[in-house]
Amino acid sequence: MHAPTPIHQRDRPGGTQLEPAPTPRRSPAAALVAGARPRQWLKNSLVLAAPAAAGVLAQADALVSVALAFAAFCMVASGGYLLNDVSDAEADRRHPRKRLRPVAARELSAGAALAAGIALTLGGIALAGLVSLALLGAVAGYVALSFAYTTWLKRIPVIDIATVASFFVLRAVAGGLAAGVPLSRWFLIVASFGSLFMVAGKRAGEFTALGEERVMTRPTLAAYSISYLRNLRTMAAGVALAAYCLWAFERVRVTGGSPFTELSIIPFVLFVMRYAMLVEEEGDQSPEDLVLHDPGLRAAAVAWMIVFGCGVYLA
């Protein structure tokens, strides 16, 4: 005997519409924490990428600056999520997963979410300013782009995908700015196309998982075809992999160091292959949820960090 589905449906002319299902009520504090989406702070670990590649994380001042950059992005990202939830509340109520977000589920009032979102955003910008003007510029740019995405850019096909990928790239660039590390062109290429690969994969998963509901829940998906999204994902993965391989071979040739940097190509490729497979199977799950829930992705990520770290710190 199957448990009853939590999604109620009713037939209307033109198709089936999802209605928000009754869920256990959370306290206002719990709803606010859920709306801030702390699980998605995993994305902000990208600020470690450039300092780790440069081998400066063992320096106390660099480590403190990167930690503050991480905290600043956690604050502005959570503020952006709350503001976006207020803007998208009606559309989220028609989404099979997003309907359970606190604002969409009416567990958190729009006013409270708006106040908390503004406070977190301003706090994150102020914290970035304590580190450096360069980091302040990166965080302020992230906030401005996030506002533009919420109010306008998410409705423009292609631009919506590029904007979400830019959020990942800004995090990676901000880590280098916080630690005072110069960013190589190889790093920027891998960060840019790796981000595009993950976003295109998520959009392809949403396209398949949402079915006919995709037009109501994410209107830009109506402008795409599944073949376009898969081709975009394949192109982005190819460029990211090629750039990473070229960087790894070039680094060993220039530094004359250990072969660990070259060996890091193996877990990097395995991670990309596994992620590409999972977005076909798991639908519209976010990248951080896939990484947290899948043992294969976690193993590839840990293996890459170990081998890559040996290449940087033992060279």
TORLO-107898 format. One record per residue: residue number from 0; residue in one letter; x, y, z of N, C-alpha, C in turn. Coordinates in pm, whole numbers, plus 50000, padded with zeros to 5 digits. Atoms other than C-alpha are relative to their C-alpha. Example, Ala and Ser with C-alpha at 12.3 -4.5 7.8 and 13.67 -1.06 7.14 Angstrom:
2
PT   nr  rest     nX     nY     nZ    caX    caY    caZ     cX     cY     cZ
PT    0     A  50089  49881  50000  51230  49550  50780  50090  50120  50000
PT    1     S  49918  49881  49994  51367  49894  50714  49923  50109  50073
This chain:
315
PT   nr  rest     nX     nY     nZ    caX    caY    caZ     cX     cY     cZ
PT    0     M  50086  49880  50000  50000  50000  50000  50089  50124  50000
PT    1     H  49914  49883  50014  50151  50332  49895  49949  50111  50090
PT    2     A  50037  49885  49918  50160  50636  50120  49939  50106  49910
PT    3     P  50064  49898  50084  49938  50920  49995  50099  50108  49962
PT    4     T  49909  49895  50047  50118  51176  49787  49964  50131  50067
PT    5     P  50027  49871  49936  50157  51520  49952  49956  50106  49902
PT    6     I  50038  49902  50099  50070  51692  49627  49855  49976  49959
PT    7     H  50139  50010  50040  49701  51755  49572  49986  50051  49858
PT    8     Q  50020  49959  50137  49582  51781  49216  49851  50015  49973
PT    9     R  50139  49988  50045  49264  51897  49053  50002  50025  49851
PT   10     D  50006  49988  50145  49164  51876  48691  49930  50130  49962
PT   11     R  50059  49880  50055  49098  52194  48501  50016  49994  49850
PT   12     P  49980  49998  50144  49055  52263  48133  50141  50047  49968
PT   13     G  49865  49962  50040  49399  52271  47980  50107  49929  50078
PT   14     G  49895  50075  49933  49574  52042  48223  49976  49986  50148
PT   15     T  50006  50025  49857  49648  51960  48583  50081  50106  50073
PT   16     Q  49933  49895  49927  49743  52224  48837  50034  49950  50140
PT   17     L  49958  50039  49866  49941  52165  49153  49951  50101  50101
PT   18     E  50040  49913  49891  49808  52304  49477  50093  49975  50118
PT   19     P  49916  50022  49883  50015  52360  49789  49938  49900  50095
PT   20     A  50049  50102  49908  49983  52059  50016  50017  50046  50144
PT   21     P  49983  49964  49860  49930  52100  50390  50125  49935  50056
PT   22     T  49877  50050  49941  50258  52061  50577  50004  50042  50147
PT   23     P  49987  49959  49861  50354  52074  50945  50049  50144  50011
PT   24     R  49964  49860  49987  50375  52438  51053  50130  50014  50077
PT   25     R  49875  49968  49931  50720  52564  51144  49984  50129  50077
PT   26     S  50001  49875  49927  50783  52835  51398  50057  50110  49910
PT   27     P  49945  49892  50083  50867  53180  51254  50152  49995  49991
PT   28     A  49854  50007  50002  51232  53136  51355  50049  49887  49910
PT   29     A  49962  50113  50083  51255  52793  51193  49971  50027  49853
PT   30     A  50034  49966  50138  51080  52922  50882  50101  50099  49942
PT   31     L  49901  49903  50047  51326  53212  50859  50132  49932  49967
PT   32     V  49875  50075  50026  51624  52977  50886  49985  49918  49873
PT   33     A  50022  50079  50122  51472  52750  50620  50002  50089  49877
PT   34     G  50000  49909  50113  51416  53051  50393  50138  50051  49963
PT   35     A  49862  49957  50026  51782  53150  50429  50081  49891  49929
PT   36     R  49940  50113  50071  51872  52805  50286  50147  49977  50034
PT   37     P  49860  50020  49962  52190  52735  50485  50067  49884  49927
PT   38     R  49939  50111  50074  52240  52411  50291  50066  50048  49872
PT   39     Q  49943  49949  50124  52313  52619  49984  50128  50081  50023
PT   40     W  49873  49933  49972  52607  52784  50160  50119  49919  49948
PT   41     L  49893  50081  50058  52808  52494  50017  50056  50066  49874
PT   42     K  49953  49930  50120  52826  52700  49695  50108  50102  50034
PT   43     N  49907  49894  49963  53017  52968  49883  50141  49949  50029
PT   44     S  49866  50055  49984  53307  52730  49937  50086  50024  49877
PT   45     L  49923  49964  50120  53409  52837  49585  50098  50112  50029
PT   46     V  49904  49895  49968  53582  53133  49752  50136  49941  50040
PT   47     L  49875  50066  49964  53846  52879  49860  50083  49961  49879
PT   48     A  49936  50058  50117  53930  52780  49503  50130  50069  49963
PT   49     A  49879  49928  50043  54177  53052  49399  50108  50000  50108
PT   50     P  49896  50006  49897  54357  53077  49737  50059  49860  50017
PT   51     A  49948  50137  49989  54384  52695  49752  50093  49968  49885
PT   52     A  49915  50026  50116  54525  52679  49398  50132  50074  50010
PT   53     A  49877  49923  49983  54780  52947  49490  50082  49955  50119
PT   54     G  49926  50053  49886  54880  52762  49807  50017  50097  50115
PT   55     V  49985  49899  49895  54817  53052  50046  49908  49977  50119
PT   56     L  50094  50021  49889  54553  52899  50274  50070  49970  50132
PT   57     A  49925  50024  49876  54825  52808  50524  50043  50130  50066
PT   58     Q  49964  49870  49943  54888  53180  50577  49881  50056  50078
PT   59     A  50109  49961  49910  54686  53314  50869  49920  50118  49946
PT   60     D  50073  49882  50047  54599  53653  50717  49912  49967  49880
PT   61     A  50080  50040  50117  54483  53498  50389  49881  49915  50043
PT   62     L  50107  50088  49954  54279  53235  50574  49888  50081  50066
PT   63     V  50101  49916  49935  54102  53500  50785  49920  50078  49895
PT   64     S  50068  49923  50105  54024  53712  50477  49903  49913  49920
PT   65     V  50085  50091  50076  53885  53412  50289  49880  49957  50084
PT   66     A  50111  50037  49912  53675  53309  50591  49897  50112  50008
PT   67     L  50093  49887  49998  53525  53659  50607  49927  50013  49867
PT   68     A  50066  49998  50132  53457  53646  50233  49892  49894  49993
PT   69     F  50099  50108  49997  53279  53314  50283  49877  50045  50079
PT   70     A  50112  49955  49917  53066  53464  50562  49919  50109  49930
PT   71     A  50070  49893  50071  52985  53772  50353  49910  49945  49890
PT   72     F  50082  50058  50106  52863  53559  50063  49884  49919  50057
PT   73     C  50111  50071  49936  52656  53344  50298  49888  50099  50034
PT   74     M  50100  49902  49960  52482  53658  50422  49926  50058  49880
PT   75     V  50068  49938  50114  52415  53821  50086  49923  49896  49919
PT   76     A  50073  50103  50073  52316  53490  49926  49868  49968  50071
PT   77     S  50123  50027  49926  52066  53416  50203  49903  50117  49990
PT   78     G  50086  49885  50019  51935  53770  50179  49934  50000  49863
PT   79     G  50055  50009  50135  51891  53723  49806  49894  49893  49987
PT   80     Y  50099  50107  50005  51706  53394  49856  49867  50047  50060
PT   81     L  50123  49953  49936  51458  53558  50092  49928  50102  49913
PT   82     L  50062  49899  50087  51399  53853  49859  49941  49935  49875
PT   83     N  50049  50070  50118  51361  53619  49562  49872  49921  50032
PT   84     D  50120  50076  49961  51108  53406  49754  49878  50090  50011
PT   85     V  50112  49906  49994  50895  53713  49817  49951  50031  49859
PT   86     S  50037  49967  50138  50903  53799  49446  49934  49882  49928
PT   87     D  50047  50118  50075  50834  53441  49330  49896  49917  50075
PT   88     A  50089  50080  49914  50582  53333  49596  49888  49932  49921
PT   89     E  50113  50057  50075  50291  53282  49355  50046  49890  49905
PT   90     A  49949  50103  50091  50497  53092  49097  50049  49879  50078
PT   91     D  49949  50112  49920  50659  52882  49371  49887  49909  50048
PT   92     R  50113  50081  49953  50316  52764  49488  49953  49901  49894
PT   93     R  50035  50093  50107  50275  52590  49151  50113  49902  49969
PT   94     H  49884  50086  50023  50613  52415  49173  49996  49883  50096
PT   95     P  50011  50118  49913  50627  52057  49310  50093  50002  50121
PT   96     R  49909  49992  49885  50920  52139  49540  49997  50137  50065
PT   97     K  49988  49865  49946  50934  52515  49577  49876  50044  50076
PT   98     R  50123  49964  49929  50574  52526  49705  50016  49985  50150
PT   99     L  49977  50022  49857  50715  52413  50042  50094  50103  50061
PT  100     R  49917  49894  49943  50940  52717  50080  49916  50084  50096
PT  101     P  50079  49935  49893  50837  52920  50389  49906  50110  49952
PT  102     V  50087  49891  50045  50701  53225  50204  49886  49943  49915
PT  103     A  50103  50060  50084  50516  53016  49943  49900  49921  50083
PT  104     A  50087  50079  49913  50376  52792  50220  49930  50085  50106
PT  105     R  50061  49904  49906  50270  53104  50416  50039  49973  50145
PT  106     E  49946  50017  49864  50479  53002  50716  50083  50122  50042
PT  107     L  49923  49879  49974  50683  53322  50685  49935  50113  49920
PT  108     S  50067  49890  50069  50519  53654  50603  50096  50068  49904
PT  109     A  49918  49930  50099  50640  53851  50305  50075  50117  50065
PT  110     G  49934  49888  49933  50718  54148  50530  50121  49957  50081
PT  111     A  49888  50049  49921  50938  53945  50764  50114  49953  49910
PT  112     A  49896  50046  50092  51121  53783  50473  50070  50117  49933
PT  113     L  49942  49882  50063  51174  54121  50310  50095  50073  50095
PT  114     A  49915  49932  49902  51313  54279  50628  50127  49921  50026
PT  115     A  49882  50083  49975  51545  53985  50697  50093  49998  49879
PT  116     G  49919  50002  50121  51661  53976  50335  50082  50127  49984
PT  117     I  49927  49873  50011  51754  54345  50334  50109  50009  50106
PT  118     A  49902  49994  49892  51930  54317  50672  50121  49911  49971
PT  119     L  49889  50090  50032  52137  54016  50564  50085  50053  49885
PT  120     T  49927  49947  50115  52230  54179  50234  50090  50115  50041
PT  121     L  49919  49886  49955  52348  54502  50396  50112  49956  50094
PT  122     G  49896  50052  49910  52535  54307  50664  50112  49934  49924
PT  123     G  49897  50065  50079  52717  54099  50405  50088  50099  49926
PT  124     I  49923  49897  50069  52821  54408  50208  50095  50070  50097
PT  125     A  49916  49935  49900  52950  54574  50525  50117  49911  50041
PT  126     L  49894  50092  49962  53147  54263  50621  50106  49991  49892
PT  127     A  49904  50003  50110  53309  54250  50276  50086  50126  50000
PT  128     G  49924  49875  49996  53411  54614  50314  50108  49999  50105
PT  129     L  49896  50009  49897  53608  54524  50627  50124  49927  49949
PT  130     V  49888  50077  50053  53829  54293  50420  50080  50083  49900
PT  131     S  49932  49919  50101  53911  54505  50114  49897  50064  49909
PT  132     L  50090  49935  50096  53761  54739  49860  49972  49908  49881
PT  133     A  50020  50092  50112  53813  54473  49593  49890  49899  50031
PT  134     L  50104  50095  49960  53602  54221  49785  49866  50070  50011
PT  135     L  50124  49922  49992  53345  54491  49855  49938  50015  49861
PT  136     G  50050  49987  50136  53317  54548  49480  49940  49871  49948
PT  137     A  50050  50129  50047  53274  54175  49411  49866  49966  50065
PT  138     V  50124  50032  49929  53005  54131  49678  49888  50094  49957
PT  139     A  50102  49905  50046  52824  54449  49574  49955  49966  49858
PT  140     G  50037  50043  50135  52836  54327  49213  49909  49879  50003
PT  141     Y  50086  50119  49984  52686  53995  49323  49859  50043  50040
PT  142     V  50132  49953  49953  52404  54177  49504  49925  50069  49886
PT  143     A  50065  49930  50110  52333  54402  49206  49952  49902  49893
PT  144     L  50039  50100  50101  52330  54106  48966  49884  49915  50050
PT  145     S  50109  50078  49942  52107  53911  49204  49869  50076  49993
PT  146     F  50122  49918  50009  51859  54199  49216  49950  50007  49856
PT  147     A  50039  49994  50141  51864  54229  48837  49941  49867  49954
PT  148     Y  50054  50132  50036  51806  53854  48805  49859  49982  50054
PT  149     T  50131  50017  49937  51513  53856  49047  49892  50082  49930
PT  150     T  50101  49909  50055  51340  54150  48882  49987  49995  49849
PT  151     W  50003  49985  50145  51427  54109  48515  50069  49887  49924
PT  152     L  49918  50088  50085  51705  53882  48386  49952  49856  49996
PT  153     K  50045  50138  49999  51544  53552  48488  49890  49973  49897
PT  154     R  50106  50015  50101  51274  53615  48226  50054  50003  49858
PT  155     I  49940  49990  50133  51521  53643  47935  50075  49870  49970
PT  156     P  49931  50125  50033  51620  53311  47773  50148  50022  49970
PT  157     V  49855  50000  50014  51994  53237  47761  50065  50090  50106
PT  158     I  49945  49909  49900  52067  53542  47978  49976  49946  50140
PT  159     D  50028  50055  49866  51901  53368  48273  50102  49894  50038
PT  160     I  49901  50104  49972  52140  53072  48246  50137  50062  50023
PT  161     A  49869  49935  49985  52445  53295  48199  50009  50075  50132
PT  162     T  49998  49924  49875  52345  53506  48501  50020  49907  50120
PT  163     V  49984  50094  49888  52310  53208  48736  50143  49945  50002
PT  164     A  49861  50046  50005  52649  53078  48615  50094  50109  50052
PT  165     S  49916  49890  49953  52794  53423  48688  50005  50008  50152
PT  166     F  49998  50001  49854  52694  53388  49053  50112  49909  50052
PT  167     F  49892  50091  49959  52931  53091  49082  50136  50062  49972
PT  168     V  49871  49942  50038  53210  53272  48898  50038  50114  50094
PT  169     L  49971  49889  49909  53181  53580  49120  50050  49949  50135
PT  170     R  49950  50057  49875  53226  53362  49428  50146  49958  49986
PT  171     A  49863  50045  50021  53542  53208  49282  50096  50118  49987
PT  172     V  49916  49881  50017  53681  53548  49180  50018  50071  50134
PT  173     A  49993  49930  49872  53599  53696  49522  50102  49937  50094
PT  174     G  49899  50064  49915  53817  53437  49696  50140  50047  49967
PT  175     G  49870  49949  50040  54117  53548  49494  50019  50144  50041
PT  176     L  49991  49860  49960  54041  53914  49563  50021  50014  50151
PT  177     A  49987  49993  49855  54006  53851  49936  50142  49965  50046
PT  178     A  49867  50044  49961  54342  53673  49957  50112  50073  49927
PT  179     G  49899  49929  50077  54518  53906  49713  50074  49911  49903
PT  180     V  49939  50098  50091  54583  53620  49470  49965  50037  49856
PT  181     P  50032  49973  50141  54615  53695  49095  49928  49881  49938
PT  182     L  50081  50104  50061  54366  53499  48886  50050  49972  49858
PT  183     S  49951  50036  50133  54502  53310  48585  49883  49985  49903
PT  184     R  50105  50016  50101  54311  53290  48259  49945  49857  50001
PT  185     W  50047  50138  49993  54294  52910  48300  49897  49983  50111
PT  186     F  50093  50007  49887  54126  52949  48638  49865  50060  49961
PT  187     L  50124  49934  50038  53869  53190  48495  49921  49917  49898
PT  188     I  50068  50083  50100  53793  52959  48199  49934  49880  50066
PT  189     V  50056  50118  49932  53746  52652  48420  49882  50041  50087
PT  190     A  50108  49955  49912  53534  52847  48671  49876  50038  49919
PT  191     S  50112  49952  50080  53318  53003  48399  49925  49886  49933
PT  192     F  50067  50106  50074  53247  52696  48190  49957  49885  50092
PT  193     G  50047  50098  49901  53229  52464  48492  49867  50043  50060
PT  194     S  50126  49947  49948  52957  52690  48632  49889  49987  49897
PT  195     L  50100  50012  50106  52777  52697  48298  49954  49855  49983
PT  196     F  50033  50142  50009  52791  52317  48286  49899  49960  50107
PT  197     M  50088  50037  49889  52624  52284  48627  49861  50063  49984
PT  198     V  50129  49932  50015  52352  52541  48553  49922  49940  49883
PT  199     A  50069  50061  50115  52272  52395  48209  49948  49862  50036
PT  200     G  50047  50131  49956  52250  52051  48369  49877  50010  50086
PT  201     K  50118  49983  49914  52006  52176  48631  49877  50040  49918
PT  202     R  50113  49960  50084  51790  52344  48367  49947  49881  49919
PT  203     A  50044  50119  50074  51783  52023  48162  49921  49907  50091
PT  204     G  50073  50082  49905  51676  51834  48473  49863  50056  50030
PT  205     E  50130  49937  49977  51400  52086  48542  49908  49981  49881
PT  206     F  50080  50014  50121  51282  52066  48183  49931  49863  49997
PT  207     T  50055  50135  50003  51233  51690  48214  49907  49974  50119
PT  208     A  50075  50033  49878  51106  51675  48574  49868  50075  50010
PT  209     L  50121  49919  49983  50849  51955  48556  49893  49971  49896
PT  210     G  50099  50031  50102  50682  51839  48236  49925  50123  49953
PT  211     E  50080  49889  50049  50394  52062  48129  49995  50116  50099
PT  212     E  50004  49895  49899  50419  52258  48455  50115  50099  49986
PT  213     R  49880  49917  50007  50755  52408  48350  49969  50141  49951
PT  214     V  50032  49867  50053  50591  52697  48162  49949  50091  50111
PT  215     M  50054  49919  49891  50410  52814  48477  50105  50026  50108
PT  216     T  49905  49987  49890  50697  52755  48722  50128  50070  49960
PT  217     R  49881  49931  50050  50990  52877  48508  49976  50033  49852
PT  218     P  50044  49969  50136  50866  53057  48195  50109  49991  49894
PT  219     T  49895  50003  50103  51208  53075  48020  50021  49859  49945
PT  220     L  49983  50135  50051  51206  52695  47989  49917  49976  49874
PT  221     A  50081  50014  50120  50938  52738  47722  50079  50035  49874
PT  222     A  49919  49959  50114  51204  52895  47499  50108  49898  49964
PT  223     Y  49895  50098  50022  51439  52596  47529  49942  49868  49952
PT  224     S  50032  50140  50026  51435  52244  47396  50098  49916  50081
PT  225     I  49913  50084  49920  51584  51952  47583  50132  49973  49927
PT  226     S  49877  50022  50076  51834  51896  47301  50093  50121  50011
PT  227     Y  49918  49880  49984  51953  52259  47328  50071  50000  50135
PT  228     L  49942  49999  49867  52008  52231  47703  50107  49893  50015
PT  229     R  49899  50105  49992  52193  51902  47667  50123  50035  49918
PT  230     N  49885  49957  50080  52411  52042  47389  50080  50109  50072
PT  231     L  49933  49895  49923  52487  52347  47603  50081  49939  50113
PT  232     R  49930  50067  49892  52581  52122  47893  50125  49929  49948
PT  233     T  49887  50072  50058  52806  51910  47670  50112  50096  49959
PT  234     M  49901  49901  50042  52979  52216  47523  50075  50058  50119
PT  235     A  49937  49941  49883  53042  52371  47864  50092  49901  50070
PT  236     A  49915  50102  49937  53176  52045  48007  50127  49979  49920
PT  237     G  49882  50020  50084  53409  52002  47710  50103  50110  50016
PT  238     V  49907  49888  49984  53560  52350  47744  50064  49997  50139
PT  239     A  49945  50004  49864  53599  52317  48123  50104  49889  50015
PT  240     L  49907  50112  49989  53767  51977  48096  50128  50029  49922
PT  241     A  49881  49970  50081  54001  52089  47816  50087  50105  50069
PT  242     A  49923  49895  49933  54101  52404  48005  50069  49947  50125
PT  243     Y  49938  50055  49878  54164  52210  48327  50121  49913  49964
PT  244     C  49887  50086  50042  54382  51955  48147  50118  50084  49953
PT  245     L  49892  49914  50048  54582  52228  47972  50069  50071  50116
PT  246     W  49941  49936  49881  54630  52411  48303  50088  49903  50078
PT  247     A  49924  50097  49921  54745  52096  48482  50133  49966  49932
PT  248     F  49877  50032  50071  55000  52005  48213  50096  50120  49999
PT  249     E  49917  49879  50002  55124  52365  48191  50064  50026  50135
PT  250     R  49947  49975  49866  55167  52394  48568  50118  49909  50030
PT  251     V  49891  50094  49975  55381  52082  48588  50121  50036  49913
PT  252     R  49888  49965  50088  55591  52196  48290  50074  50122  50052
PT  253     V  49937  49876  49955  55654  52542  48437  50068  49983  50135
PT  254     T  49945  50012  49865  55707  52447  48802  50094  49882  50015
PT  255     G  49916  50119  49986  55873  52111  48742  49969  49923  50127
PT  256     G  50037  50063  49874  55679  51983  49043  49959  49855  49986
PT  257     S  50045  50139  49995  55519  51653  49136  49889  49977  49899
PT  258     P  50105  50029  50099  55275  51474  48904  49859  50004  50057
PT  259     F  50133  50002  49939  54984  51516  49148  49902  50092  49927
PT  260     T  50091  49908  50071  54846  51813  48956  49943  49933  49876
PT  261     E  50049  50073  50117  54823  51601  48642  49904  49888  50041
PT  262     L  50086  50109  49955  54673  51312  48837  49863  50051  50047
PT  263     S  50128  49946  49955  54401  51545  48969  49899  50007  49886
PT  264     I  50092  50001  50114  54254  51536  48617  49902  49883  50013
PT  265     I  50084  50120  49995  54119  51186  48687  49875  50021  50086
PT  266     P  50123  49979  49922  53884  51266  48980  49917  50117  49949
PT  267     F  50074  49887  50055  53791  51595  48812  49908  49952  49887
PT  268     V  50079  50053  50111  53674  51412  48499  49890  49909  50053
PT  269     L  50100  50090  49944  53495  51147  48707  49885  50078  50065
PT  270     F  50103  49918  49938  53309  51417  48900  49905  50055  49893
PT  271     V  50082  49944  50107  53190  51582  48577  49912  49892  49936
PT  272     M  50077  50109  50060  53082  51247  48430  49885  49957  50091
PT  273     R  50103  50042  49905  52893  51149  48746  49888  50104  50011
PT  274     Y  50100  49894  49989  52720  51487  48773  49910  50001  49877
PT  275     A  50078  50001  50123  52611  51472  48408  49899  49886  50000
PT  276     M  50092  50113  49993  52456  51131  48470  49887  50026  50099
PT  277     L  50100  49981  49896  52276  51235  48787  49894  50103  49962
PT  278     V  50101  49900  50034  52108  51543  48643  49897  49943  49903
PT  279     E  50097  50068  50084  51943  51310  48392  49902  49918  50085
PT  280     E  50080  50091  49918  51816  51085  48672  49921  50073  50109
PT  281     E  50056  49940  49879  51741  51324  48959  49916  50124  49974
PT  282     G  50087  49888  50031  51549  51594  48776  50057  50134  50041
PT  283     D  49963  49861  49974  51563  51947  48918  50066  50022  50135
PT  284     Q  49928  49979  49875  51770  51892  49231  50112  50101  49979
PT  285     S  49895  49900  50009  52015  52172  49303  50137  49932  50004
PT  286     P  49866  50061  50000  52391  52110  49256  50047  49959  50138
PT  287     E  49953  50034  49866  52459  52120  49630  49928  49879  50057
PT  288     D  50073  50118  49954  52186  51863  49700  50055  49873  49935
PT  289     L  49941  50116  50067  52333  51629  49441  50132  49961  50064
PT  290     V  49870  50029  49940  52679  51660  49594  49984  49942  50140
PT  291     L  50017  50045  49863  52553  51613  49950  49939  49861  50009
PT  292     H  50075  50125  49991  52332  51314  49873  50065  49884  49925
PT  293     D  49946  50108  50081  52539  51117  49622  50140  49960  50046
PT  294     P  49867  50044  49954  52831  50909  49756  50106  50007  49891
PT  295     G  49904  49995  50110  52993  50896  49412  50056  50139  49979
PT  296     L  49953  49863  50015  53009  51273  49378  50087  50042  50118
PT  297     R  49919  49965  49883  53136  51311  49733  50137  49935  49992
PT  298     A  49872  50070  50009  53407  51050  49675  50090  50066  49896
PT  299     A  49921  49935  50104  53519  51218  49351  50050  50136  50047
PT  300     A  49960  49868  49952  53523  51560  49517  50111  49989  50103
PT  301     V  49897  50017  49898  53724  51439  49817  50132  49953  49938
PT  302     A  49879  50049  50067  53968  51250  49594  50069  50113  49925
PT  303     W  49940  49888  50072  54017  51559  49380  50067  50097  50096
PT  304     M  49941  49907  49904  54079  51781  49684  50132  49948  50056
PT  305     I  49877  50058  49945  54339  51540  49822  50113  50004  49898
PT  306     V  49895  50005  50103  54527  51492  49496  50041  50141  49959
PT  307     F  49969  49862  50038  54501  51858  49401  50082  50069  50109
PT  308     G  49925  49940  49889  54620  51964  49748  50144  49951  50002
PT  309     C  49861  50052  50005  54921  51736  49719  50078  50067  49887
PT  310     G  49933  49935  50111  55001  51890  49382  50041  50144  50031
PT  311     V  49971  49861  49968  54990  52244  49524  50100  50012  50114
PT  312     Y  49923  49979  49879  55145  52201  49867  50125  49913  50011
PT  313     L  49880  50084  49999  55400  51926  49794  50090  50029  49881
PT  314     A  49921  49972  50120  55524  52073  49466  50132  50070  50039
